[in-house]
Amino acid sequence: MSSSKFSEEFKRDAVAQITERGYPVREVSERLGVSPYSLYAWKRKFAKASCGEAEKDTEIRRLKKELARVSEERDILKKATAYFARDAK
């Protein structure tokens, strides 16, 4: 029963040094006093989390496009209904 001695923020910062700043895993490992195995595990963990966010962002963009299309169709139908209702009188 070992408890994590590193906070989530520390883990994210360590992974960011590897992924965003381009430092080698070994260098970050030595500098922070963390095993390379832990860094690779954290990297996998946070990569899965960010992948899920990317999928959500893609879905949100798709839904916004669909909403814009449907709103435009609705507006066209409203105008057509008003036009034909005017001619019927």
Summary of the structure (lengths in Angstrom):
residues: 89
radius of gyration: 26.0
end to end distance: 81.5
largest distance: 84.0
contacts: 181
relative contact order: 0.07
helix: 82%
strand: 0%
